[in-house]
Amino acid sequence: RGLSVRRLDLLNTERSEWSETIGRILDEAPPRMIGITLRQLDSIFYPDYFDSSRGEACGTFFPVDDTLDLVRILRDRTTSPIVMGGIGYTLHAERLFEHFDLDYGVQGDPDDFFEHFDDVVSGRHLDKVSGLIYRHEGELKRSPRGYYHPSPEPEYTVEIIEEMERFY
């Protein structure tokens, strides 16, 4: 869609380094908008919840809490609007929109959001963007979801595939 995007995965970054890392990136390239993907709300990796060596629950994986910390850091560091999407977000979109106090949310496919990105950044014609959640005059608004065929273009670049391979 002609947008320039910079990605940051904080999964392997110590929490104590988040603010500095985010601040450095925001200084290098101030964004028109910040997008957060909330992929999952829980883990299927049992050590995230149970320490078998001690035989007790441990509870170390809380992506909603972690994401709220991220949003708070971003709010302290920039006035750029924040949008959230992803399958984890889509499952409870309105509740998470309120919980995170977002500027925008995208429930479901993001095709229309990207098609109308300039309008969203400018706050224009928001009711025309499928799947968009936003506030208008203090009231929560939600556009009907859109459904799209798979893109004929490759979904991932070589760089993104290498990033995923490093992750796994």
C-alpha positions as CSV (number, residue, x, y, z in Angstrom):
1,R,0.0,0.0,0.0
2,G,3.0,2.3,-0.2
3,L,3.5,2.6,3.5
4,S,6.9,2.5,5.2
5,V,6.8,0.3,8.2
6,R,9.3,-0.4,10.9
7,R,8.8,-3.5,13.1
8,L,9.9,-4.1,16.7
9,D,9.4,-7.4,18.5
10,L,10.0,-7.0,22.2
11,L,9.6,-10.6,23.1
12,N,13.3,-11.2,23.8
13,T,13.9,-7.7,25.2
14,E,14.1,-7.3,29.0
15,R,11.2,-5.3,30.4
16,S,13.6,-2.9,32.0
17,E,14.9,-2.0,28.5
18,W,11.5,-1.4,26.8
19,S,11.3,2.3,27.4
20,E,14.9,3.0,26.2
21,T,14.5,0.8,23.1
22,I,11.2,2.3,22.2
23,G,12.4,5.8,22.8
24,R,15.5,5.2,20.5
25,I,13.3,4.0,17.7
26,L,10.8,6.8,18.1
27,D,13.6,9.3,17.9
28,E,15.1,7.7,14.8
29,A,11.8,7.6,12.9
30,P,8.8,9.4,14.4
31,P,5.7,7.5,13.2
32,R,2.4,8.8,11.9
33,M,0.8,5.9,13.7
34,I,1.9,3.0,15.9
35,G,0.4,-0.4,15.3
36,I,0.4,-3.2,17.9
37,T,-0.4,-6.8,17.0
38,L,-1.9,-8.8,19.9
39,R,-1.5,-12.3,18.5
40,Q,-2.5,-14.4,21.5
41,L,-4.1,-13.9,24.9
42,D,-2.5,-17.0,26.6
43,S,0.1,-19.6,26.0
44,I,0.1,-23.3,25.1
45,F,3.6,-23.7,26.7
46,Y,2.8,-25.1,30.1
47,P,6.0,-23.7,31.8
48,D,4.4,-20.3,31.4
49,Y,1.9,-21.3,34.0
50,F,3.4,-24.3,35.9
51,D,6.8,-24.9,37.4
52,S,7.2,-28.6,37.3
53,S,10.5,-28.6,39.3
54,R,8.6,-27.1,42.2
55,G,5.2,-28.6,41.4
56,E,3.4,-25.3,41.6
57,A,1.7,-22.7,39.4
58,C,4.0,-19.8,38.4
59,G,2.1,-17.5,36.1
60,T,4.8,-15.8,34.0
61,F,3.0,-15.1,30.7
62,F,0.4,-12.3,30.7
63,P,0.3,-10.8,27.2
64,V,-2.6,-8.4,28.0
65,D,-0.7,-7.0,31.0
66,D,2.5,-6.8,29.0
67,T,0.7,-5.0,26.2
68,L,-0.9,-2.5,28.6
69,D,2.6,-1.7,29.9
70,L,3.7,-1.2,26.3
71,V,0.8,1.2,25.6
72,R,1.6,3.2,28.7
73,I,5.3,3.5,27.6
74,L,4.2,4.6,24.2
75,R,1.7,7.2,25.6
76,D,4.6,8.6,27.7
77,R,6.9,8.8,24.7
78,T,4.8,10.0,21.8
79,T,1.5,11.5,20.8
80,S,1.2,9.3,17.7
81,P,-2.1,7.5,17.5
82,I,-2.1,3.8,18.5
83,V,-4.0,1.2,16.6
84,M,-4.2,-2.5,17.6
85,G,-5.2,-5.6,15.7
86,G,-4.4,-9.3,15.5
87,I,-6.3,-12.5,16.3
88,G,-5.9,-12.0,20.1
89,Y,-7.2,-8.5,19.9
90,T,-10.1,-9.5,17.5
91,L,-11.4,-12.0,20.0
92,H,-12.3,-9.3,22.5
93,A,-11.9,-6.2,20.4
94,E,-14.3,-3.7,22.2
95,R,-13.2,-4.7,25.7
96,L,-9.5,-4.5,24.8
97,F,-10.0,-1.2,22.9
98,E,-11.3,0.2,26.2
99,H,-8.8,-1.6,28.4
100,F,-5.9,-0.3,26.4
101,D,-7.5,3.1,25.8
102,L,-6.6,2.9,22.1
103,D,-7.1,5.5,19.4
104,Y,-8.1,2.8,16.9
105,G,-8.7,-0.9,16.7
106,V,-9.0,-3.2,13.7
107,Q,-11.2,-6.2,14.2
108,G,-10.6,-8.9,11.6
109,D,-8.9,-8.4,8.3
110,P,-6.9,-5.1,8.0
111,D,-7.2,-4.7,4.3
112,D,-9.6,-1.8,4.4
113,F,-7.6,-0.1,7.2
114,F,-4.5,-0.1,5.0
115,E,-6.5,1.0,2.0
116,H,-7.7,4.0,3.9
117,F,-4.7,4.6,6.1
118,D,-4.3,8.3,5.3
119,D,-8.0,8.9,6.2
120,V,-7.6,7.1,9.5
121,V,-4.5,9.0,10.4
122,S,-6.3,12.2,9.6
123,G,-9.5,11.1,11.4
124,R,-11.6,11.4,8.2
125,H,-14.4,9.0,6.9
126,L,-13.7,6.6,9.7
127,D,-17.2,5.1,9.4
128,K,-16.2,3.9,5.9
129,V,-13.3,1.7,7.1
130,S,-14.4,-1.9,7.6
131,G,-13.6,-3.4,11.0
132,L,-12.5,-0.1,12.5
133,I,-13.2,0.6,16.2
134,Y,-12.8,4.3,17.3
135,R,-14.4,7.0,19.3
136,H,-16.5,9.8,17.9
137,E,-17.6,12.6,20.3
138,G,-16.8,10.3,23.2
139,E,-18.9,7.4,21.9
140,L,-17.5,4.0,20.9
141,K,-18.1,3.4,17.2
142,R,-17.6,0.2,15.3
143,S,-17.7,-0.3,11.5
144,P,-18.9,-3.7,10.2
145,R,-16.2,-6.2,9.5
146,G,-15.0,-6.8,6.0
147,Y,-14.0,-10.2,4.5
148,Y,-11.4,-10.4,1.8
149,H,-9.9,-13.0,-0.5
150,P,-6.3,-13.9,0.0
151,S,-3.9,-11.5,-1.7
152,P,-2.4,-12.6,-5.0
153,E,0.9,-11.0,-3.7
154,P,3.2,-12.8,-1.4
155,E,2.3,-12.2,2.2
156,Y,5.8,-12.3,3.6
157,T,9.1,-10.8,2.5
158,V,12.4,-12.7,2.8
159,E,13.2,-10.4,5.7
160,I,10.0,-11.3,7.6
161,I,10.5,-15.1,7.0
162,E,14.0,-14.8,8.4
163,E,12.6,-13.0,11.4
164,M,10.0,-15.7,12.0
165,E,12.7,-18.4,11.6
166,R,14.9,-16.7,14.2
167,F,11.9,-16.4,16.6
168,Y,11.1,-20.1,16.3
